[in-house]
């Protein structure tokens, strides 16, 4: 599977946007239908795979699934990705009573089964699962503001929470791997709010441990962060992920200048542009980014984050057409 890295670098006209949810428009279903049904998910991935010139098939970036397994309350919508409401840990001192969910609880079983089904439908490219990072999961369990404060005031309790989150994430990842996933994109956006030292202590050290337990020559690990990652680059380099995917909160050229040249750097068209922009504005932004960053051999264009479910398919086509035109000239 590591050959996919070389393939991607040699076939940059094949993009890898985080593009899955807009398949609901083609299937004529709601987001709620999609996130609760493995057949819809697998079929949606197949639709994107057939319709779009992509290098890998991505599962859905639904960062509510893992928190829901920990009994978080979820707000569902017909048109938007599910979100976490409130918190699970009303008092962080109750961390000892927080149970690590079994794999299959909540909707984790649905997403695992979707990968298994998609693997049978999509045979011409690798399939990557999506999963949340440990600090971002812990933040959803105890509230983002509170975990930021607790990193300073009650660090040992935060570490206890992170240990449980990491054990669950590792088990979930291994289940994806067993189901046939060829890799994973781990989203750790809340770490983008941290200072370098705090990021290393409360995020990167746990991700490194997870990577060591799941990564091998047959399994790609991609780190995604849509926050301000530039100050965190040293900690991110030490993760030794196979590739990195960054959001539009930064000038991605800043990261291309300082990240290892042997690591793919994906990014970072604003996904909201595909939702609210025009064919012309999408073409202009895509062309501008390609012109600016194509001189870096390890750059591969992508969206900065997940493409919204109701994004305009004409805009999505404009994104792909612009890439094709750029690399064919």
Secondary structure, DSSP 8 states (H G I E B T S, - for coil): -THHHHHHHH-TTSB-----TTHHHHHT--HHHHHT-HHHHHHHHHHHHHHS-BSEEE----TTHHHHHTT-EEE--SSS--EEES-S-SSGGGGGG-----TTSTTHHHHHHHHHHHHHH--SSEEEEEEE-HHHHHHHHH-HHHHHHHHHHSHHHHHHHHHHHHHHHHHHHHHHHHHT--EEEEE-GGGGGS-HHHHIIIIIHHHHHHHHHH-BTTBEEEEEE-S--GGGHHHHHHH--SEEEE-TTS-HHHHHHHS-TTSEEEEEE-HHHHHHS-HHHHHHHHHHHHHHHTTSTTEEEEESS---TT--HHHHHHHHHHHHHHHH-
